[in-house]
Amino acid sequence: MFKQLRSDIRAVYGRDPAVRNDLEILLCYPGLHAIWFYRLANWLWRHKWFLLGRWVSHWGRFLTGIEIHPGAKIGPGFFIDHGLGTVIGETAEIGENVTLYHNVTLGGVSLKREKRHPTVEDNVVIGAGAQVLGPVVIGANSRIGANSVVVKDVPSGSVVVGVPGRVRSRNGVVVAESTGVDLQHDMLPDATMELIQRFQARLTALEQEAAAWRKTHYADQERPCTQTHNEG
């Protein structure tokens, strides 16, 4: 248990440059408090104290603004930065060294008692406002851009942006697998702008083709007609 708690504290040091000391982490990081509420609630849940586990989880939500179901499975090194509005569902599974920002939802799309929430593998970063819905798998070392909506599986080492989320490479190069955590969301591609630019390029090409056709067509019409008349 204490090893797990130390791992949670180290995760804050590694991913928030604003942190200054242990006391600040212990007193001023609601994301860490939410994780510790979850650890206790999850222990109760696994030992069949379901109502008590939900009650502890409810108090964690009340005090931090972060809702983590006690039935979720979360690995070591988990970090929620800011965290307000974050929701993690009952059957969600989260690997090691995963980072979530505020207002992220790992939600379900089914009313059945089955695996209905996402699986997030190791070293994934999910940006603010992103919604990952259903029993999809987010592959290791992937990044989900802010406000993306992900409803399909994501291969390892991917960058996902947009609504619905689309898998993209970074700067035209496949993202290399890494055990580190990359928080540079300002470097994500803008899929919408790239789509607009492709439309603009296509429109320019069509305009050039139309101009060339008009030039040729009208030139043919203006060319004088010469006819040879045979007189009998």
C-alpha positions in Angstrom: 0.0 0.0 0.0 2.7 2.5 1.0 4.7 1.6 -2.1 1.6 2.4 -4.2 1.2 5.8 -2.4 4.8 6.7 -3.0 4.4 5.8 -6.7 1.4 8.2 -6.9 3.5 11.0 -5.3 6.4 10.4 -7.7 4.0 10.7 -10.6 3.1 14.2 -9.6 6.8 15.2 -9.4 7.4 13.8 -12.8 4.5 15.4 -14.7 3.8 18.8 -13.0 6.7 21.4 -13.1 4.7 23.6 -10.7 5.2 21.3 -7.8 7.7 22.4 -5.1 7.7 19.9 -2.3 5.9 16.9 -0.7 3.8 19.0 1.6 2.4 20.9 -1.3 1.5 17.7 -3.1 -0.2 16.2 0.1 -2.3 19.3 0.7 -3.0 20.9 -2.6 -3.4 18.3 -5.3 -7.1 17.1 -5.6 -6.1 14.7 -8.4 -3.8 12.9 -5.9 -6.5 13.0 -3.2 -9.0 11.5 -5.6 -6.6 8.6 -6.4 -6.2 7.9 -2.7 -9.9 7.9 -2.1 -10.1 5.5 -5.0 -7.4 3.2 -3.6 -9.4 2.8 -0.4 -12.7 2.5 -2.1 -11.3 -0.1 -4.5 -9.9 -2.2 -1.6 -13.4 -2.2 0.0 -14.9 -3.1 -3.4 -12.6 -6.0 -3.9 -13.4 -7.3 -0.5 -17.1 -7.2 -1.2 -17.9 -4.1 0.8 -19.7 -2.7 -2.1 -21.9 -0.1 -0.4 -19.0 1.2 1.8 -16.8 1.4 -1.3 -19.4 3.5 -3.1 -19.8 5.7 0.0 -16.0 6.4 0.2 -16.0 7.0 -3.6 -18.9 9.4 -3.2 -17.0 11.4 -0.5 -14.0 11.5 -2.8 -16.2 13.0 -5.6 -17.7 15.5 -3.1 -14.3 16.7 -2.0 -12.3 16.7 -5.2 -14.8 17.0 -8.1 -13.4 13.8 -9.6 -15.5 10.7 -9.8 -13.8 7.3 -9.9 -15.9 4.2 -9.6 -14.4 1.8 -7.0 -14.7 -1.1 -9.4 -12.3 0.5 -11.9 -8.8 -1.0 -12.2 -6.0 1.6 -12.1 -2.3 0.8 -12.2 0.6 2.6 -10.5 1.9 6.0 -11.5 -1.6 7.3 -12.4 -1.8 11.2 -12.4 -4.8 13.4 -12.8 -3.8 17.0 -13.4 -6.4 19.5 -12.0 -9.0 16.9 -12.6 -12.3 18.7 -12.0 -15.1 17.0 -13.9 -13.2 13.8 -14.6 -15.2 10.6 -14.6 -13.9 7.1 -14.7 -16.5 4.3 -15.0 -16.9 0.9 -13.3 -15.2 -1.4 -15.9 -12.5 1.0 -16.9 -9.0 -0.4 -16.9 -6.0 1.9 -16.7 -2.3 0.8 -17.0 0.9 2.3 -15.6 2.0 5.9 -15.8 -1.2 7.2 -17.4 -2.0 11.0 -17.3 -5.5 12.5 -17.4 -6.4 16.2 -17.5 -9.6 17.8 -16.2 -13.0 17.0 -17.6 -12.0 13.7 -19.1 -14.6 10.9 -19.3 -13.8 7.2 -19.5 -17.5 6.3 -20.1 -19.7 3.5 -21.2 -22.2 3.2 -24.0 -24.2 0.2 -22.8 -26.7 -0.5 -20.1 -25.7 -4.1 -19.8 -23.6 -5.5 -16.9 -20.6 -6.2 -19.1 -17.2 -4.6 -20.0 -18.5 -1.2 -21.2 -15.8 1.3 -20.4 -12.4 1.9 -22.0 -9.1 0.1 -21.4 -6.2 2.6 -21.4 -2.8 1.0 -21.7 0.6 2.2 -20.3 2.0 5.7 -20.8 -1.1 7.2 -22.3 -1.9 11.0 -22.0 -5.5 12.1 -22.4 -6.0 15.8 -22.9 -8.6 18.1 -21.2 -12.2 17.6 -22.2 -11.5 14.4 -24.1 -14.3 11.7 -24.0 -13.3 8.1 -24.5 -16.5 6.0 -24.7 -17.2 2.3 -24.8 -15.1 -0.8 -24.4 -12.4 0.6 -26.7 -8.6 0.0 -26.2 -6.2 3.0 -26.2 -2.9 1.5 -27.1 0.3 2.2 -25.0 2.2 5.4 -25.6 -0.7 7.1 -27.3 -1.9 10.7 -26.9 -5.5 11.8 -27.1 -5.9 15.5 -28.0 -8.0 17.9 -26.0 -11.8 17.7 -26.6 -11.4 14.6 -28.8 -14.2 12.0 -28.8 -12.8 8.5 -29.1 -15.2 5.6 -29.9 -12.9 3.2 -31.7 -9.7 1.3 -30.7 -6.5 3.2 -31.0 -3.2 1.4 -31.9 -0.2 1.8 -29.8 1.9 4.9 -30.3 -0.9 6.9 -31.9 -2.0 10.5 -31.8 -5.7 11.0 -31.9 -7.5 14.3 -32.6 -11.0 15.5 -33.6 -14.6 14.6 -33.3 -14.9 11.8 -33.8 -11.3 11.0 -32.9 -9.1 10.2 -35.8 -5.7 8.5 -35.5 -2.9 10.7 -36.8 0.8 10.6 -36.9 2.9 13.5 -35.5 4.3 15.7 -38.2 3.9 13.0 -40.8 6.0 10.5 -38.8 4.6 7.6 -36.9 5.0 8.2 -33.2 7.8 6.2 -31.7 7.1 4.1 -28.7 8.5 5.6 -25.5 8.4 4.8 -21.8 8.3 8.6 -21.1 5.3 10.8 -20.9 4.8 13.4 -23.6 2.6 16.3 -22.5 3.2 18.6 -25.5 -0.4 18.9 -26.7 0.4 22.1 -28.5 2.3 20.0 -31.0 -0.7 17.9 -32.0 -1.8 18.2 -35.6 -5.0 20.2 -36.4 -7.0 17.7 -38.4 -9.8 20.2 -39.2 -7.4 22.8 -40.5 -5.6 20.2 -42.6 -9.0 19.1 -44.1 -9.9 22.7 -45.0 -6.4 23.1 -46.6 -7.0 20.0 -48.7 -10.4 21.4 -49.8 -8.7 24.7 -50.7 -6.0 23.0 -52.7 -8.6 20.9 -54.6 -10.7 24.0 -55.2 -7.7 25.9 -56.6 -6.9 23.0 -58.9 -10.5 22.9 -60.2 -10.5 26.6 -60.8 -7.3 26.3 -62.8 -8.7 23.4 -64.9 -11.9 25.4 -65.5 -9.9 28.5 -66.6 -7.8 26.4 -69.0 -11.0 24.8 -70.5 -12.7 28.2 -71.0 -9.6 29.6 -72.7 -9.4 26.6 -75.1 -13.1 26.5 -75.7 -13.6 30.2 -76.5 -10.4 30.2 -78.6 -12.0 27.5 -80.8 -15.2 29.4 -81.1 -13.4 32.6 -82.2 -11.2 30.9 -84.8 -12.5 31.8 -88.4 -14.2 29.0 -90.3 -12.9 28.3 -93.8 -15.0 26.2 -96.1 -14.3 25.1 -99.6 -17.4 25.2 -101.9 -17.3 23.0 -105.0 -19.1 24.6 -108.0 -20.6 22.3 -110.5 
